[in-house]
Amino acid sequence: MKIMNEINTDNIKSQMRKGVLEYCILSILNNNDAYASSLIAQLKEAKMIVVEGTLYPLLTRQKNQGLLSYRWEESQQGPPRKYYSITDKGKDLLAEMDSAWEEIVETIAFLRNKK
Amino acid sequence: MKKVVTVGIGRKSFVIDDDAYQRLSIYLARFKEQTGMGKETADVMEDLEERIAELFTEALGSKYQVVNISMVNTIVSQLGMPDGSSMEDFSTPREEASYRPPVKKLYRDSDDKVIGGVCSGLALYLNVDVVIIRILFVVALVVGGTGFWAYVVFWIVAPLAYTAAQKCEMRGIPATAENLRKFSSYR
């Protein structure tokens, strides 16, 4: 029974992270343009992703939705690599996500404090 | 001594042990399969390969010159699958599957057909040259017309080998990533 509960908790946590992963990518790129590898490093550090594989389909989808763009940047070793940046459309969406996030946080705080 | 392969990943070339190469091919094929984003899949795979090239370069450093199986295993578990599952989750069913002897089924061959692909399908099933089967059918057609009805029956009974997996079954070879890629229609 205890094991069941643990699995559910993990599952809920991972679902939550998945829900905000796209938001996180846009937030990171809003601060700085980044290589995929640096995006990964930041998301891993923040414990947002466990394996890197989840990120690549998201990047491609956001790119094709016009939220991100990339350019090829020379790297010190080897061939040029993709350097991602946020587009104006991405910034618009990010602004909307920011306010949605605030709302969620407020709602949770309100529900928790209500007696 | 080990057989090595030279591969191009993320626009870089690497020398890789044969067993490590097999492992990596299976991983990439499965990742591609699970991504399932149609045309966009190619973009995803490009990003993934770029990352693999980066990680190989890191792992090789200046000490090694050949990518080995343990490097591939480390990288594959670090990368994982698109849905966030890990390497262990998909390696188990695969190993079970490889113990199963490959099945051979009668299909019609879509790649080598004159009318319905019946003759080439039969030829692959019986392991004989397709020309012999075709001649037999023509002879049977001219002598009494049984060839016509036999052809119609085979056409109805045998399904057309459409997917790469079916094409492997048609030839009685295991559906490994290598073989699947050989018959895959979108390369």
Interface residues (C-beta under 8 A of the other chain):
Chain A: S14 K18 A36 S37 I40 I49 V50 V51 E52 G53 T54 Y56 P57 L59 T60 R61 K63 N64 Q77 G78 P79 R81 K82
Chain B: G10 R11 K12 F31 T35 M37 E40 D43 V44 D47 L48 E50 R51 A53 E54 T57 S77 Q78 L79 G80 M81 P82 D83 G84 S85 S86
